[in-house]
């Protein structure tokens, strides 16, 4: 009996040891202050080292694209490459923190890496280090692989920039991999085109050879709904007219997919935030009003009864999905109205001046509304309104040029719009405070841009 | 009449006594050794001046001088209970009272804005002298908290935090900066009463928990500025920044507790 007790006792003892010897977890915390001059983190993108002769151009291309993406982000400052040390580290062991943290570079974070290339694959090893401490801390370490083409290297660079901006923004997405859909006349007809958010890779999507308008990305960026002119056969007759319809382009399939057609003029599609419904303006029952229907098909439900004034350009609040702002003429000239998503509770959004108010666009966090306003002084400009405080801010300040059709980027920081300030109608981007205006298109006439959510 | 006897003949307890004493002593020794190893292996982390890593990154000017520190953040969770590991069951919080869903505010241009209530700062008859320590507030130093000289440009403004438990501030300064700039961009200072907004001494602290996925919970005001609109603007700034970025991949904890001091805007 004593022996079995001893055995049992020692087992029990070992078990007790196991539980007690584990260290108690330290409770991690930090204490910081804000309200001081809030400066943006400074990021340096070192020249990525080519590990093969064939990788030289791609390495230079990769570094440059990441630099442009960081400079565009609006929340980071790019340390000027002219101050970088003459030899760049190509892997973490070569990184000397003080060289980058001290003047003249004065960077807080450094991105470095290398590019290796064979005839079948390009591989990029990329790191981001925090160099403010005496020992640099690794923030990101990734490997990107793809075909050794310019287009793939561009994609990989955007993905790495996404990673950097995503980590350093405190939870707001990066736009480096997003696209902008727009209407271009350069082929002779107004067709739907798509380009990267920085203006690269502009290519034509539709070849309908009629008139296409108002492209709108679905929330998952798999489809583009737009207005196009298509033959419509009046039911019960043989009459076929070319009328404005809602058309649907599938990015996955690379072509138009079918969408129900209705009598009258059907235009200005808007997606619900969950992508399950589409709202549009239709004159199927005489004057144009807003209708909503499920994407999968079904009978459209009428939402507004505007009489002669009509209703168009619906903008669905992307955060709540409960409020829709639209443009209506019912008061005599185009103004903004808001209503619930079921059509109830229509309210005028009154502005402190006269003039046409059109093109409402909700920011992705549902807090701010951008719109175009043509005031009595004749300028078409873009304004931003905070509905809760009723404050209105003028963003574009180009007397004489028309600035219209603002649409938000998913990072809530950037706006894409069309402007005639360069002499012809082109697509521009800017920060939501109006700064850093950048022209994206130059050929022919381009209008009606829409920024994809991913 | 038989009396119950504990020890019948033949049953020797002496051996058990010996075993018992031996095991007890061994247990005490092992727990002492474990504590010793754990304590000295991971280093003295609790904010000692010039800790293990040394160098200027850990020196906190505010604590090295004899200036009274702001009140330590009150951490709501019991330190004895670690919900991530251990034997103890997580104590369930009382369920929050269900509030009926509020309607989305309608645009009513005709309706005048409700009058803001007078801030307490405005009601002080004789304004306190510039830089005075607010009475009873634990003696806030009239200087921004949490700044420390770091490697590189001091005027970069993005300096390493003064205090952090278990190395978080030193290792993940970039995460803290990202969270700060996000919350700062959501701080709607126009909602603060004008008297408080122009004050140079108003300051409040908000404490909250950041989970692994970046979601923010347990937001509360740990130190009030004395002005409700100021406190509320800071509180809303944190709430609107939910979710923050995911916690760093190589961070081992399940959450981190953050305390942010909202300093008067424009005061360096």
Contacts between the chains, C-beta under 8 A, distances in Angstrom:
chain1	res1	chain2	res2	distance
A	2	B	15	4.9
A	2	B	16	7.0
A	2	B	19	8.0
A	5	B	16	6.8
A	5	B	19	7.3
A	6	B	19	6.0
A	9	B	19	5.9
A	9	B	23	6.3
A	10	B	23	7.9
A	13	B	23	5.2
A	13	B	26	7.1
A	13	B	27	7.0
A	16	B	27	6.7
A	17	B	27	7.4
A	17	B	30	5.7
A	19	B	87	6.5
A	20	B	27	7.7
A	20	B	30	7.5
A	20	B	31	5.6
A	20	B	34	7.3
A	21	B	30	6.4
A	21	B	31	7.2
A	21	B	34	4.4
A	22	B	85	7.4
A	22	B	86	8.0
A	23	B	34	7.4
A	23	B	38	4.3
A	23	B	42	7.9
A	24	B	82	6.5
A	24	B	86	7.3
A	25	B	82	5.2
A	25	B	84	6.1
A	25	B	85	5.9
A	25	B	253	6.8
A	26	B	42	7.7
A	26	B	45	6.7
A	26	B	165	6.7
A	26	B	166	4.0
A	27	B	75	7.1
A	27	B	77	7.7
A	27	B	79	6.4
A	27	B	82	7.5
A	27	B	165	6.4
A	27	B	166	7.3
A	27	B	253	8.0
A	27	B	257	6.9
A	28	B	164	7.8
A	28	B	165	5.6
A	28	B	166	4.6
A	28	B	167	7.8
A	28	B	168	4.6
A	28	B	251	7.6
A	28	B	253	4.8
A	28	B	255	7.9
A	28	B	256	4.8
A	28	B	257	7.2
A	29	B	73	7.5
A	29	B	75	7.1
A	29	B	164	6.9
A	29	B	165	4.3
A	29	B	166	7.8
A	29	B	168	6.8
A	29	B	256	6.3
A	29	B	257	4.1
A	29	B	258	7.0
A	29	B	259	7.1
A	30	B	161	5.7
A	30	B	163	7.1
A	30	B	164	4.2
A	30	B	165	7.2
A	30	B	168	5.0
A	30	B	169	4.7
A	30	B	176	5.7
A	30	B	256	6.7
A	30	B	257	7.8
A	30	B	258	5.8
A	30	B	259	7.3
A	31	B	73	6.5
A	31	B	145	7.5
A	31	B	146	6.1
A	31	B	161	6.6
A	31	B	162	7.0
A	31	B	163	4.4
A	31	B	164	7.0
A	31	B	169	7.9
A	31	B	258	7.9
A	31	B	259	4.5
A	31	B	260	7.9
A	31	B	261	7.6
A	32	B	146	4.9
A	32	B	161	4.8
A	32	B	169	7.8
A	32	B	176	5.5
A	32	B	180	5.8
A	32	B	258	7.3
A	32	B	259	7.4
A	32	B	260	5.7
A	32	B	261	7.3
A	33	B	144	5.3
A	33	B	145	4.6
A	33	B	146	3.9
A	33	B	147	7.0
A	33	B	260	7.0
A	33	B	261	4.2
A	33	B	262	7.9
A	33	B	263	5.5
A	34	B	180	5.0
A	34	B	183	6.5
A	34	B	184	4.8
A	34	B	187	7.5
A	34	B	260	5.9
A	34	B	261	7.4
A	34	B	262	6.2
A	34	B	263	6.9
A	35	B	144	7.5
A	35	B	184	7.5
A	35	B	187	8.0
A	35	B	261	7.6
A	35	B	262	5.3
A	35	B	263	3.3
A	35	B	264	6.1
A	35	B	265	5.3
A	35	B	267	7.1
A	36	B	144	5.3
A	36	B	147	7.5
A	36	B	157	6.5
A	36	B	263	6.0
A	36	B	267	7.2
A	36	B	268	5.8
A	37	B	157	5.4
A	37	B	268	6.0
A	38	B	157	7.0
A	38	B	180	7.6
A	38	B	181	6.1
A	38	B	184	5.0
A	39	B	156	6.0
A	39	B	157	3.6
A	39	B	158	5.9
A	40	B	158	7.9
A	40	B	181	7.2
A	41	B	158	5.5
A	41	B	174	7.1
A	41	B	177	5.7
A	41	B	178	7.9
A	41	B	181	7.8
A	42	B	156	6.6
A	42	B	158	7.9
A	75	B	181	6.6
A	97	B	151	7.3
A	98	B	151	6.8
A	101	B	151	4.9
A	101	B	152	3.7
A	102	B	151	7.4
A	102	B	152	6.0
A	103	B	153	6.5
A	106	B	152	6.0
A	106	B	153	4.3
A	106	B	156	6.5
A	107	B	152	7.6
A	108	B	152	7.1
A	108	B	156	6.5
A	108	B	158	5.7
A	108	B	174	7.5
A	108	B	177	7.8
A	109	B	174	6.4
A	130	B	173	6.1
A	130	B	174	4.7
A	131	B	151	7.5
A	131	B	152	7.5
A	132	B	57	7.4
A	132	B	150	5.3
A	132	B	151	5.5
A	132	B	152	5.9
A	132	B	158	7.8
A	132	B	160	6.0
A	132	B	173	5.9
A	133	B	53	7.6
A	133	B	57	5.5
A	133	B	150	8.0
A	133	B	151	6.9
A	133	B	160	7.2
A	133	B	170	6.2
A	133	B	171	7.9
A	133	B	173	7.2
A	134	B	53	7.0
A	134	B	54	7.8
A	134	B	55	5.0
A	134	B	57	6.7
A	134	B	151	6.6
A	135	B	53	7.6
A	137	B	171	5.6
A	137	B	172	7.4
A	137	B	173	7.7
A	137	B	174	7.6
A	138	B	250	7.9
A	139	B	174	5.6
A	139	B	248	7.5
A	166	B	245	7.1
A	167	B	174	7.2
A	167	B	175	7.8
A	167	B	178	6.8
A	167	B	245	6.1
A	168	B	174	6.4
A	168	B	177	7.4
A	168	B	178	5.0
A	169	B	178	6.1
A	169	B	181	7.8
A	169	B	182	6.7
A	169	B	245	7.0
A	170	B	178	3.9
A	170	B	179	4.9
A	170	B	180	7.6
A	170	B	181	6.1
A	170	B	182	3.0
A	170	B	183	7.3
A	170	B	241	6.8
A	170	B	244	5.3
A	170	B	245	5.3
A	171	B	178	7.8
A	171	B	182	6.0
A	171	B	214	5.5
A	171	B	241	7.0
A	171	B	243	5.4
A	171	B	244	4.4
A	171	B	245	4.5
A	172	B	182	6.6
A	320	B	104	6.0
A	322	B	104	5.2
A	323	B	104	5.8
A	338	B	106	7.6
A	338	B	107	5.2
A	345	B	106	6.3
A	347	B	106	5.7
A	347	B	107	4.7
A	347	B	108	7.0
A	348	B	107	7.7
A	348	B	109	6.9
A	349	B	107	5.4
A	349	B	109	7.1
A	350	B	109	4.0
A	387	B	105	7.8
A	387	B	107	6.0
A	388	B	105	6.8
A	389	B	190	6.8
A	390	B	109	7.2
A	391	B	190	7.7
